[in-house]
Amino acid sequence: MALAGRILRTSRPLRPHVAAYVTILDEQARPLDRGIALYARAPHSYTGEDTLECHIHGSPVIARELLRAMIACGARLATPGEFTRRAFLNGKIGLHEADAVAQLIAAESRSAARAALANLGGGLTSEVAAIRTALRRALEALAASIDYPDEVPEPDRAALLAQLASAAQRLERLRQDGEVGRLMREGVGVAIVGPPNAGKSSLLNALLGEERALVSDLPGTTRDTIEESIAILGVAVRLIDTAGIRTHADRVEAAGIERTRRALESARVALIVLDGSAAMDEQATGLLEQTAQRPRIVFCNKADLGVDGAAAIAALGPLVGSVHQRASLDALRAAIADVGWGGGAPDLERPHLASAAEFAAVNAGLESLERARITLLRGEPVDFVAVELQRCVAQLGSMTGEAATEELLDGIFARFCIGK
């Protein structure tokens, strides 16, 4: 606490975990501000080390001068994520929780923040540890029979298969929950596609509640993709307005159509907007055929002008309405939620996989369990099963930090801003 003695003037010594009203000084003991100091004694702090917090008035000048004074007294700036990295290295939080801190800081929607907060509780680390413990018990039984075949019988294969199935089921649930969490963090991509003049840009403007996209009766007005975000049931939805798809287009419009195709391929949901008042032309029928095997919503617009086109594709169960009708917009929002993430508010209280490394570890673990299962079913030696279980346990260990490499740690903490 040598630093505190140089930059703080107090009427009584600082007490751990008790806020104190103090005078804050510069390196030459000149007053800078009056504020609150909070001293946390190890190990009862975020990092597990002695820490000092100074709460000052919201002045950039005071903040800059205090920082300069601290550096002059021997302190240094923290590196990106250093506080959270120290907390991990000192056993205060797990690797998954450390990653959740970065997610919480970067959250751009309420759902993303809630999903990150759920991961801070350590539930995923506990679940992975429980799976690893179950697999280790199976490994212990296998190792005993391998090392002492005359004294220890081989484990019952049916029972071992049941253990593998249970572990695989739990890992598969983690993978499914992780996919929901990914959608909450990144947002659900919805590509608004359709023939020219179907009302795509008008729909984007109506959903946003503002005139974001240029609307015109001339075909080919939209020549580039426009991306904006809205919230549906607290979940971020990325709406991508695209150029109208038609066969005959000039070079510039053709480039826009190519971008439309790329946006359609990358989006989770295709929102097909058609002119429901007119007969379905080759562009409309071709787009319906192209998107038949993927998640989509078919919206027949301009129902206030007629429904001849909508009637022709009634078997597809399209939404029929108008971008100028509130009921149509409400129905579209409900359809996006239903197709995008299964409808309703997702369960964001469940911890979930959050990084590509965690997904990779679970996928590798599931592959090892599947190879072990096949080995047992073929009646091959249990030595091979033990090898696969060891691989699975090692892969899952990278998620809890027990087998984390320095490269993995650097990758996680590089995403933090300075400090944190």
Wavefront OBJ file of the C-alpha trace (Angstrom):
o trace
v 0.000 0.000 0.000
v 2.973 2.334 -0.529
v 1.125 3.964 -3.424
v -1.860 4.814 -1.228
v 0.436 6.502 1.253
v 1.761 8.836 -1.439
v -1.437 9.849 -3.264
v -4.004 9.828 -0.422
v -4.354 12.051 2.618
v -6.658 10.510 5.216
v -7.742 11.386 8.745
v -7.333 7.746 9.789
v -5.686 4.638 8.283
v -7.573 2.890 5.488
v -9.506 -0.153 6.608
v -10.064 -3.102 4.260
v -13.391 -3.033 2.419
v -14.513 0.224 4.054
v -15.020 3.318 1.903
v -13.081 6.360 3.152
v -13.464 10.039 2.274
v -9.985 11.243 1.315
v -7.981 14.008 -0.286
v -6.321 12.816 -3.474
v -2.817 14.168 -4.113
v -0.429 14.385 -7.025
v 3.154 13.083 -6.900
v 4.282 16.286 -5.163
v 1.607 15.952 -2.453
v -0.484 18.766 -3.889
v -4.292 18.274 -3.638
v -5.994 17.150 -6.837
v -9.496 16.271 -5.663
v -11.612 15.005 -2.803
v -13.164 11.582 -3.316
v -13.642 8.041 -2.074
v -10.914 5.424 -1.614
v -11.694 1.727 -1.254
v -8.943 -0.661 -0.190
v -9.437 -4.420 -0.727
v -7.022 -6.777 1.007
v -5.927 -10.021 -0.621
v -7.397 -12.499 -1.229
v -10.769 -10.750 -0.899
v -10.632 -8.717 -4.101
v -11.471 -9.171 -7.773
v -7.907 -10.165 -8.661
v -7.121 -11.913 -5.382
v -4.459 -9.292 -4.658
v -4.320 -6.017 -2.714
v -6.210 -3.394 -4.723
v -7.035 0.289 -4.314
v -9.936 2.066 -6.006
v -10.139 5.875 -6.190
v -13.548 7.382 -6.929
v -13.134 10.932 -8.198
v -15.320 13.626 -9.752
v -16.121 13.152 -13.407
v -13.468 15.448 -14.817
v -11.178 14.282 -17.624
v -8.520 16.648 -16.304
v -8.625 15.172 -12.788
v -8.609 11.619 -14.158
v -5.620 12.366 -16.385
v -3.677 14.081 -13.601
v -4.391 11.280 -11.124
v -3.233 8.684 -13.626
v -0.075 10.689 -14.312
v 0.595 11.008 -10.580
v 0.184 7.266 -10.010
v 2.655 6.484 -12.792
v 5.099 9.025 -11.366
v 4.822 7.230 -8.011
v 5.777 3.869 -9.537
v 2.532 2.445 -10.907
v 2.036 1.407 -14.532
v -0.905 1.068 -16.906
v -2.575 -2.325 -16.882
v -2.384 -4.299 -20.110
v -5.617 -5.301 -21.894
v -7.553 -7.692 -19.664
v -4.836 -7.771 -17.009
v -7.162 -7.483 -14.017
v -9.325 -10.362 -15.233
v -6.261 -12.374 -16.241
v -4.837 -11.973 -12.729
v -8.191 -13.039 -11.302
v -8.004 -16.207 -13.409
v -4.365 -16.948 -12.563
v -5.112 -16.459 -8.855
v -8.047 -18.856 -8.981
v -10.772 -16.255 -8.426
v -12.616 -17.108 -11.636
v -12.440 -19.801 -14.294
v -11.383 -19.384 -17.901
v -14.978 -19.436 -19.124
v -15.976 -16.722 -16.640
v -13.012 -14.607 -17.763
v -14.256 -14.869 -21.332
v -17.743 -13.898 -20.119
v -16.365 -10.610 -18.764
v -15.209 -9.684 -22.273
v -18.610 -10.673 -23.673
v -20.431 -8.561 -21.104
v -18.307 -5.518 -21.927
v -18.878 -6.001 -25.669
v -22.629 -6.745 -25.416
v -24.715 -4.636 -27.790
v -28.174 -5.847 -26.777
v -30.031 -6.769 -23.618
v -30.124 -10.439 -24.598
v -26.369 -10.483 -25.209
v -25.727 -8.886 -21.814
v -28.001 -11.401 -20.058
v -26.327 -14.310 -21.838
v -22.886 -13.066 -20.795
v -24.042 -12.529 -17.214
v -25.288 -16.122 -17.037
v -21.789 -17.310 -17.908
v -20.252 -15.293 -15.081
v -21.910 -17.569 -12.556
v -19.592 -20.486 -13.300
v -22.369 -22.907 -14.241
v -20.691 -24.068 -17.433
v -17.392 -24.706 -15.668
v -19.242 -26.815 -13.085
v -21.072 -28.793 -15.768
v -17.877 -29.477 -17.735
v -16.073 -30.472 -14.539
v -18.893 -32.916 -13.734
v -18.647 -34.492 -17.200
v -14.878 -34.813 -16.864
v -15.248 -36.418 -13.429
v -17.658 -39.034 -14.820
v -15.282 -39.807 -17.690
v -12.318 -40.062 -15.327
v -14.152 -42.656 -13.247
v -14.675 -44.698 -16.386
v -10.999 -44.230 -17.241
v -9.942 -45.416 -13.783
v -11.934 -48.613 -14.197
v -10.440 -49.170 -17.655
v -6.901 -48.473 -16.460
v -7.245 -50.957 -13.601
v -8.411 -53.728 -15.951
v -5.641 -52.894 -18.454
v -2.857 -52.786 -15.855
v -4.058 -55.747 -13.770
v -6.002 -58.006 -16.151
v -5.685 -61.041 -13.880
v -7.068 -59.304 -10.782
v -9.488 -56.702 -12.223
v -12.131 -57.771 -14.763
v -12.878 -55.661 -17.805
v -15.730 -53.162 -17.164
v -19.150 -54.202 -18.384
v -19.372 -52.916 -21.958
v -23.085 -52.182 -21.781
v -22.592 -50.076 -18.659
v -19.645 -48.302 -20.281
v -21.737 -47.561 -23.371
v -24.384 -46.028 -21.129
v -21.758 -43.792 -19.484
v -20.521 -42.641 -22.872
v -24.075 -41.937 -24.042
v -24.781 -39.879 -20.925
v -21.627 -37.778 -21.396
v -22.372 -37.287 -25.097
v -25.934 -36.204 -24.315
v -24.704 -33.592 -21.843
v -22.122 -32.272 -24.306
v -24.718 -32.106 -27.071
v -26.964 -30.037 -24.799
v -24.072 -27.655 -24.198
v -23.572 -27.334 -27.933
v -27.257 -26.560 -28.515
v -27.341 -23.977 -25.727
v -24.149 -22.501 -27.154
v -25.804 -21.971 -30.518
v -28.629 -20.028 -28.841
v -26.064 -17.983 -26.931
v -24.198 -17.215 -30.140
v -27.373 -15.878 -31.716
v -28.000 -13.690 -28.675
v -24.497 -12.226 -28.877
v -24.182 -11.766 -32.611
v -27.819 -11.123 -33.475
v -30.038 -13.052 -35.866
v -29.277 -12.201 -39.487
v -32.408 -11.696 -41.627
v -31.884 -11.047 -45.350
v -34.813 -9.206 -46.941
v -34.862 -10.452 -50.531
v -37.284 -10.436 -53.419
v -37.929 -9.126 -56.936
v -37.657 -5.381 -57.628
v -40.529 -3.170 -56.414
v -41.908 -5.827 -54.055
v -41.553 -3.439 -51.102
v -38.318 -4.631 -49.473
v -36.969 -1.182 -48.638
v -40.401 -0.035 -47.481
v -40.510 -3.048 -45.158
v -37.069 -2.215 -43.727
v -38.175 1.363 -43.063
v -41.416 0.196 -41.469
v -39.693 -2.258 -39.128
v -37.087 0.359 -38.169
v -39.671 3.103 -37.753
v -37.574 5.509 -39.830
v -36.764 6.299 -43.457
v -33.460 4.451 -43.681
v -33.643 3.091 -47.226
v -34.490 5.006 -50.395
v -37.887 3.993 -51.788
v -38.802 4.448 -55.461
v -41.152 2.970 -58.070
v -38.194 2.544 -60.416
v -36.779 -1.009 -60.536
v -33.191 -1.360 -59.370
v -33.192 1.606 -56.972
v -31.475 -0.446 -54.246
v -28.062 -1.443 -55.586
v -26.210 -2.281 -52.385
v -27.016 -4.003 -49.121
v -28.158 -1.898 -46.166
v -27.842 -3.414 -42.690
v -29.631 -2.142 -39.591
v -30.523 -3.695 -36.231
v -33.746 -3.876 -34.257
v -34.686 -5.746 -31.085
v -37.396 -8.402 -31.070
v -38.213 -9.828 -27.615
v -34.928 -8.309 -26.436
v -32.921 -10.170 -29.095
v -30.845 -8.239 -31.639
v -31.995 -8.840 -35.211
v -29.808 -7.685 -38.100
v -32.033 -6.705 -41.024
v -30.253 -6.705 -44.389
v -32.072 -4.903 -47.195
v -30.853 -6.151 -50.563
v -31.073 -5.320 -54.233
v -34.037 -6.757 -56.106
v -33.286 -9.968 -57.978
v -34.151 -9.979 -61.671
v -32.782 -11.563 -64.807
v -32.158 -8.471 -66.930
v -29.908 -5.985 -65.134
v -27.103 -3.637 -66.080
v -23.548 -4.154 -64.814
v -23.926 -2.033 -61.663
v -27.275 -3.568 -60.738
v -25.859 -7.045 -61.406
v -23.113 -6.358 -58.861
v -25.807 -5.460 -56.329
v -27.666 -8.685 -57.095
v -24.478 -10.680 -56.488
v -24.187 -9.035 -53.061
v -27.804 -9.991 -52.447
v -26.960 -13.624 -53.076
v -24.019 -13.474 -50.663
v -26.183 -11.830 -47.993
v -28.812 -14.515 -48.471
v -26.246 -17.286 -48.034
v -24.837 -15.813 -44.813
v -28.148 -14.871 -43.142
v -29.876 -17.242 -40.753
v -33.341 -16.361 -42.066
v -34.492 -15.399 -45.561
v -37.402 -12.958 -45.540
v -38.882 -13.289 -49.040
v -40.932 -10.217 -49.992
v -43.246 -10.638 -52.982
v -45.874 -8.464 -54.625
v -48.975 -10.350 -53.514
v -51.255 -8.255 -55.709
v -49.670 -9.417 -58.998
v -49.093 -12.770 -60.644
v -45.908 -14.577 -59.615
v -43.244 -13.972 -62.287
v -40.134 -16.037 -62.983
v -38.045 -14.036 -60.489
v -40.537 -14.750 -57.684
v -40.946 -18.460 -58.464
v -37.208 -18.900 -58.916
v -36.511 -17.301 -55.521
v -39.109 -19.540 -53.857
v -37.479 -22.615 -55.350
v -34.001 -21.438 -54.376
v -34.938 -20.936 -50.702
v -37.233 -23.948 -50.293
v -34.724 -25.927 -48.190
v -33.673 -23.189 -45.754
v -35.291 -21.236 -42.883
v -37.456 -18.564 -44.465
v -40.514 -16.361 -44.165
v -42.625 -15.635 -47.246
v -44.408 -12.284 -47.082
v -46.901 -11.294 -49.771
v -46.934 -7.525 -49.636
v -49.406 -5.028 -51.138
v -52.474 -6.983 -50.043
v -54.326 -3.651 -49.959
v -54.037 -3.664 -53.768
v -55.071 -7.293 -54.282
v -54.183 -10.883 -53.409
v -54.058 -12.671 -56.773
v -50.374 -13.518 -56.401
v -50.758 -14.542 -52.763
v -53.581 -16.919 -53.666
v -51.356 -18.649 -56.210
v -48.849 -19.685 -53.512
v -51.319 -20.245 -50.674
v -49.959 -23.785 -50.215
v -46.694 -22.287 -48.934
v -48.521 -20.590 -46.070
v -47.252 -17.059 -46.716
v -47.961 -14.072 -44.522
v -50.295 -11.797 -46.445
v -50.559 -8.106 -45.686
v -48.972 -4.719 -46.241
v -45.941 -2.908 -44.900
v -48.342 -0.066 -44.082
v -50.414 -2.219 -41.710
v -49.346 -2.558 -38.091
v -50.860 -6.044 -37.836
v -48.653 -7.211 -40.712
v -45.519 -5.837 -39.049
v -46.451 -7.515 -35.748
v -46.978 -10.818 -37.571
v -43.597 -10.485 -39.266
v -41.825 -9.822 -35.971
v -43.457 -12.918 -34.465
v -42.455 -14.971 -37.516
v -38.819 -13.780 -37.275
v -38.714 -14.880 -33.635
v -40.285 -18.236 -34.480
v -37.992 -19.031 -37.403
v -34.893 -17.254 -36.090
v -34.597 -18.837 -32.631
v -37.621 -21.030 -32.089
v -40.066 -18.390 -30.890
v -40.630 -16.941 -27.441
v -37.952 -15.538 -25.198
v -34.877 -17.835 -25.182
v -33.643 -19.159 -21.848
v -30.715 -16.857 -21.227
v -30.186 -17.992 -17.647
v -28.497 -21.212 -18.750
v -24.700 -21.010 -19.085
v -23.550 -21.738 -22.612
v -20.535 -22.109 -24.863
v -19.281 -18.680 -25.813
v -16.129 -18.924 -27.925
v -14.936 -20.767 -31.004
v -12.379 -22.565 -28.828
v -15.118 -23.885 -26.527
v -17.207 -25.076 -29.473
v -14.119 -26.770 -30.915
v -13.388 -28.486 -27.589
v -16.939 -29.827 -27.271
v -17.003 -30.963 -30.904
v -13.678 -32.760 -30.466
v -14.945 -34.330 -27.237
v -18.081 -35.606 -28.967
v -15.987 -37.060 -31.786
v -13.790 -38.908 -29.272
v -16.849 -40.300 -27.486
v -18.305 -41.460 -30.794
v -15.070 -43.258 -31.720
v -15.025 -44.881 -28.268
v -18.620 -46.031 -28.733
v -17.864 -47.579 -32.123
v -14.782 -49.276 -30.655
v -16.912 -50.903 -27.948
v -19.620 -52.003 -30.368
v -17.005 -53.659 -32.599
v -15.635 -55.592 -29.663
v -12.164 -54.093 -30.017
v -9.756 -53.944 -27.025
v -10.682 -51.483 -24.287
v -7.204 -49.936 -24.571
v -8.477 -48.034 -27.610
v -11.486 -46.812 -25.624
v -9.200 -45.467 -22.912
v -7.216 -43.485 -25.487
v -10.372 -41.775 -26.775
v -11.615 -40.994 -23.269
v -8.267 -39.447 -22.401
v -8.539 -37.239 -25.481
v -12.038 -36.164 -24.522
v -11.009 -35.311 -20.954
v -8.034 -33.303 -22.252
v -10.200 -31.361 -24.706
v -12.708 -30.450 -22.003
v -9.844 -29.448 -19.718
v -9.043 -26.547 -22.067
v -12.490 -25.098 -21.283
v -12.004 -24.999 -17.524
v -8.442 -23.698 -17.662
v -6.840 -26.894 -16.364
v -5.251 -27.520 -19.742
v -5.248 -23.976 -21.102
v -2.258 -22.986 -23.208
v -0.585 -19.580 -23.099
v -1.727 -19.013 -26.679
v -5.355 -19.642 -25.677
v -5.059 -17.236 -22.742
v -3.541 -14.546 -24.971
v -6.387 -14.958 -27.433
v -9.020 -14.442 -24.755
v -7.496 -11.464 -23.001
v -6.459 -9.711 -26.200
v -10.159 -8.914 -26.721
v -10.261 -6.700 -23.635
v -9.696 -2.971 -23.660
v -6.940 -1.562 -21.437
v -7.278 -2.742 -17.841
v -10.509 -4.586 -16.999
l 1 2 3 4 5 6 7 8 9 10 11 12 13 14 15 16 17 18 19 20 21 22 23 24 25 26 27 28 29 30 31 32 33 34 35 36 37 38 39 40 41 42 43 44 45 46 47 48 49 50 51 52 53 54 55 56 57 58 59 60 61 62 63 64 65 66 67 68 69 70 71 72 73 74 75 76 77 78 79 80 81 82 83 84 85 86 87 88 89 90 91 92 93 94 95 96 97 98 99 100 101 102 103 104 105 106 107 108 109 110 111 112 113 114 115 116 117 118 119 120 121 122 123 124 125 126 127 128 129 130 131 132 133 134 135 136 137 138 139 140 141 142 143 144 145 146 147 148 149 150 151 152 153 154 155 156 157 158 159 160 161 162 163 164 165 166 167 168 169 170 171 172 173 174 175 176 177 178 179 180 181 182 183 184 185 186 187 188 189 190 191 192 193 194 195 196 197 198 199 200 201 202 203 204 205 206 207 208 209 210 211 212 213 214 215 216 217 218 219 220 221 222 223 224 225 226 227 228 229 230 231 232 233 234 235 236 237 238 239 240 241 242 243 244 245 246 247 248 249 250 251 252 253 254 255 256 257 258 259 260 261 262 263 264 265 266 267 268 269 270 271 272 273 274 275 276 277 278 279 280 281 282 283 284 285 286 287 288 289 290 291 292 293 294 295 296 297 298 299 300 301 302 303 304 305 306 307 308 309 310 311 312 313 314 315 316 317 318 319 320 321 322 323 324 325 326 327 328 329 330 331 332 333 334 335 336 337 338 339 340 341 342 343 344 345 346 347 348 349 350 351 352 353 354 355 356 357 358 359 360 361 362 363 364 365 366 367 368 369 370 371 372 373 374 375 376 377 378 379 380 381 382 383 384 385 386 387 388 389 390 391 392 393 394 395 396 397 398 399 400 401 402 403 404 405 406 407 408 409 410 411 412 413 414 415 416 417 418 419 420
